[in-house]
Amino acid sequence: MKRILAVVIFLLALPQLALAIRIKDIASFDGVRDNQLIGYGLVVGLNGTGDSDQTKFPVQSLVNMLDRMGVTVNRNDITVKNVAAVMVTANLPPFAKQGARLDILVSSVGDAKSIAGGTLLMTPLKGADSQVYAVAQGGVLTNSFSYSGQAASAQKNHPTAGRVPSGALVERELPNVLADRAQLRLNLHQPDFTTATRIAQAVNDRFKGKLAAASDPGSVTMTLPDAYQGRVVEFVAEMERLDVRPDIVAKVVLNERTGTIVIGDNVRISTVAVSHGNLTLFIKETPKVSQPQPFSNTGETAVVPRTQIKVNEGGGGLAVMKEGASIGDVVRALNSLGVTPRDLIGIFQAIKAAGAMQAELEVI
């Protein structure tokens, strides 16, 4: 633990470099996003681990499917355990074309014990507009098993949910939101006034004109240059490669469960003195039993209590951090006290309570 703490403190104490990041890594264009798809289907071919007779809708779905295929059966005559009703979900990426394949997630909605080894039958996947955008089918991979007997059972991972890699085919394409656009809007992943202004400035400097403006902390509006009219893709490819140094809010994140501490670069401390010490209390009970000698006519057994108490107070220290101290100064000062990560959590909370920390403190 001490070695890990020393490495973390060393890395935090290094001078922070102003590293630039590509625009494409911190923002995305309005409308260019994934879309969620969902569908209801059946998994067949299970080895007796499907839905039971108490689950009515899988049998009804099977009867309806057979009826569409020209097979007429009586619902009351069907008793199967190798069929499971499932919900199928997938993400449709932007600009996906017809025939492109998607990975899908298959999850049981009944009381099936396992869908391992089953085959998902053709399942339409719909979007929020109730339109079919893809069709899924294929063998389900769960990377799990579940076996049980009368007195014992064995299970690995989660056998009632699995994936079908490349199991869906795109049937309907999403509209091209960038086609014939004279203006584009770039949405930041982390809204910030300074970052939005820097993006607009970088775009204007690259294309030699007032093309971009930060309309709010979360978006930048851009006008397509005359030289790129009708060539939106080329403009986007050129623009998203520009480097911008994003700005972040001064924040300290504390995880009390794991003892993890993350400190931002912009954290500053006012003049404050911090003292740290450890108090260890050791109590040991060693009762002594006193009893009469063998063949004694009188006497009784007595228990004499004996308690050992030892108090060890570690050498505390007092460290003074001057006003405007950087993250490196803070870490070096606290390291001189010999604190552990869990001690740091309490120290940072006390500094914030004293009003000496100019940063947001978040405990997760």
N, C-alpha and C positions, 0 to 999 in steps of 0.2 A: 504493500500500500504506500509506504514512504517513497519507494523508487518511482512508482507511477505518479505520485503527487509532485515529485521533483521534476519529472519530465514535463508534466502539464504546466507547472509554474515557469519552467524555462521557456516553453513555447509561447506562453502568454507574455513573458517579459521581453520578447524580441521586438524590435521596432516594427511597427505596423506599416506595411507597404500599401500604397494606393494602387491597387490592382484594378484594371479596367475589365469589364465583362461585355460580351456581345449583346446587342439589343435583343436578338432572338432568344436569349436565355433569360431575360427578365421581363419580357412583354410578348403579347400576341395580338393579332389583328382581330377586330370585332367580327364575330361570326365564324371565325376559324377555330372550331372546337369539336370535341367528340360529342356524339349523340347516343343516348342509351336506348337499347332495344330490349324487348321482352316478349316471351311467347310461352304457351302452354303445350306440353307434348307428353309422349309416352315413351318409356324405356322398356324394351322387351328383352327376352333371353336371359332373365335372371334365374338363378338356381334356387328357387323356392324362397327367395328373400324379398319378394315384391310386396305390394300392399295386400292387406288381409281383406276378408269379405266385409269387415265392418266399414271399410272405406268405400263408399258407394260410387264416387265420381270416376275412379279409374275404370271400373267395369262399364259404366255408361259411356265413357269416352271410347273404349274399345268397341262397344256395340255400334256406336255412331260411325267409327272408322270403317268397320267391316261392312256396314250398310252402304257407305259411299263406294266401296269396292264391289258392290253387287252381291254381297254375302248377307243373307237375312238370317238372323239368329234371335232366339228368345233370351232376353236379359236374365231371366231366372235360371236359365240352363248353363250359364257361364260361371264357373268357379275356378279361377286361376290364381297362382301365386308367383308367377314369373313376369308380372307387369307392374310397373310403378308409374304413378303420375308425377311429373316434374315440371318445374319452372325453368325456363332457359333464358339466360341474359347474355348480352354482348354489348360492346362499345363500337359504334360505327365512326371511324376516324373521318376527318374532313377530306374532301376530294377523293374518297374511295370510289372506284369505278366498278361497273358491272363485271362480275366474274371474279372480283377480288375475294380472298378468303379471310375470315375472321375467326379468332379463338372464342369459344363460348364456354359458359359456366352452367352446369346442370345441377339442380338441387331438388331433392325429393320434397313433396308437399303432403304426402300421406304418411302411413306408418310402416313404410318399407324398412327392412333391417339393413339392406345394402343394395346399391346399384352398381357394384363392381362387376365388370364383365358384360354389362348390358349394352344394348344398341339403341340409340335415340332415333326414333322414326321422324320422318320429315315434319319439321315444325316451323311454321311461319313466324318471323320475328317482326314485331311492329314497333313503331316509334310513338311519341306522344300524340301525334296527329292521327293515330289508328291506321296508318298506311304501312303496308308490308315492305320492308327495305332489305330483308335477307331471309334465307331459308336455311335451317340447320338440320344436319343429319350426320350420324357416325357413331363409332364405338366410344364408350365413356371410359375414361381413365381416372381412377380414384387414388392409385398408389396406396391402397389400404386393404385390410381384410377384417372380417368379423365372423368368428366361429363360436358356437356355444353348445353346451350339452345340458344335462339335467342338473349338474352341480357346479359347473364351472364354465367360463367363457373367456375368449381371447379376442382382443381387438387392437388394430393398429391404425392410427390416424382417424380420419372421418369418412366412413364408408357410404354415407348418404348424400355426398356432394362430390362432384368430379368435373373434369374438363374434357372438351373435345378439341384438340389442337386443329386449327384450320377447318373447323367443322361446319362453318356457315359460308354460304355464297351470297355476295351482294347482288340483289336483283334491281334495286332502284337507287339512282345516284342522287346525292344532295345537290341543291342548286349552288352554282359557283358564285359565292358572295363577292368575289373580287373582279368579276368580269364587268368591263365597261364602267368602271368607277372613276370619277374625277376626284373624289376625296376618300381618304382612308382614315380610320381611327385605330390607334394603337392603345391597347389596354395593358396597364402595368400589373404584374402579378402581386406586387407589394406597393400599394399607392403611397406616393411620397411627393411633396412639393418640389424638393430639390432634385430628385431623380427625374421627374417629368420635365423640369426646366432644362436639365443637362441633355436629355434625349432630343428635345426640340433644338437646342443649340448645336448639337452634333450633326443633325440632319441638315440644318441651314448652312453650316460651314461646309459640309461635303458637297451639297448641290448648289452652292453659291446663290442663295436667295431665301426669301422669307416664306418657306414652304410649310413649316411646322410650327405649331403653337400649342402650349399646354393649356387645354381648356379647363382642366381640374387636376387634382393630384393623382387621379387614377387613369387618365387618358391623355393622349397627344393626337391632335387632328393634323393631318397632312394633306396638302394639295399636290396632285400629280404634276410634275414638271412638264413643260411643253415637249421636251425631247423624249419623254417616256409615254406620251399619249398612245394608247393602244398596246402598251407594253408594261402592264401592271406587274407581271411576274418578274420581269427584269429589274424594275424599280425596287420591289420588295427584296429581291435577292441582294441587291447592292446596299440597300438601307440596313437590313438586319445584320450585316457583317460589321457595322460600325461599333466601335468600342466606347462604352460609357462607364464611368465609375458611379455605381449606385450609392445613395446615402441611406444610412440606417439609423433608427432611433436608439439612443443610449439605453441599454437594457441589461439586466442581470437575471438569468434564469436559474432557479434552484430546484432540484429534485430531491426532496427529503427521503424518498424511498430508497434511492440508489446512491445518494451522496454526490450526484453529478452537479457540477457548477459550470455554467457558460457565461462569460463576461464579454460584453461588446467593447469595441475599440473606443467608443466615444464616452465611456463612463468616466466621470470626474468626481473627486472627493474633496469636500471642504476640510479645513483644518480640524483634525479630530485625533484623540488619543485612544488607543485600544489596548486593553489589558487582557491577558489570557492565562489561565491557570487550570490545573486539573486537581481534583480532590478524589482520592481513592479510599474507601472504607472497607476494611477486611474484618469480618466477624466469624469466629470459629467456636462451635460448641463441642466440648470434650467432657461430658459428665463422667464422674468416677463413682463406681458402685462399691459400697462398703457392706459386707455381710459377715455374720458370725462364723467362728471357726467350726470345722466339722465336729459333730457330736456334742455341740454346746447345748446346755439346758435352757439358756435364756439368750436374748438378743433378737434383733430384727434387721432385715436388709434395708439399707438406706442409700439413696442416690444423692450424691453431692454434686451440684452443678458447677461447672467450670467454663468460663467464657473468656476467650481471648479477643481483644479488640485492637486493631492496628489502623492508624490513620496516616495516609501518605499524601501530602499536598505537593504537587509538582511545582517546580520553579516557575512562577508566573513572570510575565514580562510586560513592559509598557512601551508601545511603539507609537510614535507621533507621525501622522501623515499630514503634510502641509497642504494648504489650499491649492486647488488646481492639479492635484496629483493625477498622473495618468494611470492606466491600467498596470503598466510595468512597475510603477512606484508602489501601487497598492499591493501587488502580489509580493514584491520583495520585502515590504514592511511586514506583511502577515507571515511570510515564510520565516522571517527572523524570529518569530514567536514560536515556531515549531508546531503550527496548527495542522490539523487533518482536514480533509474535505468536509466532513460533517461539522467540525468546529467552525469552518468558514461560513457555513450556512447560517449558524447562529450569529456570527460576527456581522455578516452583511445585513441581516435583519435588524440588528441593533443599530448599525450605522444609519440605515434607512429610517428607523424610528426616531433617531436623533436629528434627522433633517440634514445630515451631512453628505448624503449621496445624491448627486444630480443625475439620476437615472431611474428608469422604471424597474421595479423589482417584481418579478413574476415567480410564484411558487407553484410547481406542478406536482 
